[in-house]
């Protein structure tokens, strides 16, 4: 037996691989049974590494453990991190921040011009297709040229692709290492400490390069627990390979067989999609006894969003279709947010509306509220009353009614204006469509609801992975790169994974919005099979 074979045999003996279909409690099992089990035995959290694909999963594990084991502090859970953050602690160099540095790189390389209007948007992030493929290749441990040739959609020529790689290497050579550099160097340079337990969540989303780090860590760990679902492996575009979890990394297999999320209808429909997933590991599981609902629509207006009780996920495949869904929701007067919590309206505008409503009711507002409201009122005695320098000289505790705003703060409205509705006063920095949207929202929900978090989230399928909602809407429209018909069989299988992940977010009802757009996922065909088999 070779040294490598002996090493893999040793890893197999100490590794358990937990296969968890949607809603069966993968993360719950890792936290409540595995993690807390070892903490109950007296294993200190410093001797446990909990690694996941997202910060949210890591924070959830740490917070649940802290709630039960109050003798510990957050510092005791220093090894509860994403893999990138786990490796980051071993390096002193500044790590390339993708948001800021990619934009700086693009400007230096003259890929975008300083006059580009997108630069005025604080949320703008530059993403380069060629560098994305390059990073994917590095994570796959494959020659970038080979990965480039395999891409069905090519935004740059091979010559441009290679030149961008060269300029990128030159750009970061003197000042930065990027995340992938850090992972590569971890494999070569880092001597990991001995640990009692290694827990890896969402194992199907890790790349071959990242698995090399896990393999290195595993040699100094007494017990290893991996959890994932290859059918939800939707990050292959980034180099992830679910086979490292299902096949290559040794360990004993455990399958969770009971979902706590959905009933027969959604379970059946999801299985229709799952049949098209190639190389899926067998893991049949049971659904809840409730029936549930799966229904197809051809028009957004037909869908009872907001009328059914509970939370909603309204999901698109790509950002362009998500934006389309958000416009439909605004036209319908629906209150929503994205998965990061950004509400569907401007918070400062909403604060100004509430401020004027307070003034309108002969009540007072404080200095900060008044200062914000003045940004949306044209009728001031002069511009100085809108500047921060004016408001900074006023006492923080002072409150103002309509009369006092006129006398002391430069408000230049006639006395009768106090009875006007907000949309007749707040005419600055408000577009007509924004005014119309707020009017529809207030008519439908009222002020108290708009101060709370919305029940509706509109975002991409990828963004809500790991989450769930009572009701889910899936939109089948895509763009050219994501269009099902343009892909080979393996890529179509990957698309099936994306939509399987999307539909299995639903707890009670699933709503399918079909389209005859030329770029789409043919979810109507899945629905037809579902109806035939349900008859």
Number of C-alpha atoms within 10 A of each C-alpha: 6 7 8 9 10 11 14 17 13 16 21 16 14 17 22 19 22 25 27 26 24 30 23 20 20 22 24 14 16 21 20 15 11 16 25 20 13 17 16 12 8 9 15 14 26 15 19 24 23 26 26 26 18 14 14 13 20 20 16 14 23 23 15 14 21 16 10 12 13 8 8 14 14 12 10 16 23 16 20 25 23 21 21 16 14 16 19 17 8 15 14 7 12 11 18 18 13 15 13 12 18 18 20 15 18 20 14 14 14 10 12 16 12 12 8 8 8 13 15 9 8 7 9 12 15 19 13 16 14 22 17 14 22 23 20 23 20 21 22 20 13 14 11 21 14 10 16 21 11 10 13 12 13 15 12 14 11 14 8 12 20 18 13 21 17 11 15 16 13 11 17 15 10 8 11 16 18 16 18 18 14 19 22 16 16 20 19 10 12 15 12 17 10 14 18 17 24 23 22 24 25 25 29 27 25 27 24 20 20 21 19 15 20 18 15 16 20 22 17 16 21 16 18 21 21 24 26 24 24 25 25 26 21 24 18 17 13 19 24 23 23 27 19 18 25 22 10 11 17 19 23 12 13 13 18 19 17 17 18 15 21 25 21 17 20 25 23 16 24 22 16 20 24 19 11 18 22 16 13 17 14 8 14 12 15 16 22 15 10 11 15 17 18 23 14 18 16 13 11 17 12 10 17 9 21 15 7 12 11 13 18 26 31 25 29 26 25 18 15 14 19 22 15 14 19 23 14 14 21 21 14 16 19 22 26 25 20 20 16 10 11 13 17 19 17 12 12 14 20 15 16 22 21 17 21 26 17 15 21 18 12 14 14 21 21 15 18 14 18 23 20 17 23 23 18 19 20 18 17 16 14 11 11 13 18 23 12 11 10 13 17 12 8 12 10 11 8 11 16 19 17 21 16 13 19 17 11 11 21 18 21 16 18 9 10 7 14 18 12 12 13 20 15 10 17 21 16 13 12 14 9 10 11 15 17 14 20 21 15 18 20 15 11 14 13 12 14 8 14 17 11 8 14 18 18 24 26 24 24 24 25 17 14 20 15 19 14 20 22 19 24 28 27 22 30 23 26 22 17 14 14 19 19 22 15 15 18 11 14 13 19 20 21 24 22 26 23 21 25 24 25 31 28 26 28 30 24 21 23 27 21 23 22 20 19 10 11 13 18 21 25 16 20 16 12 15 19 14 13 20 13 8 11 10 5
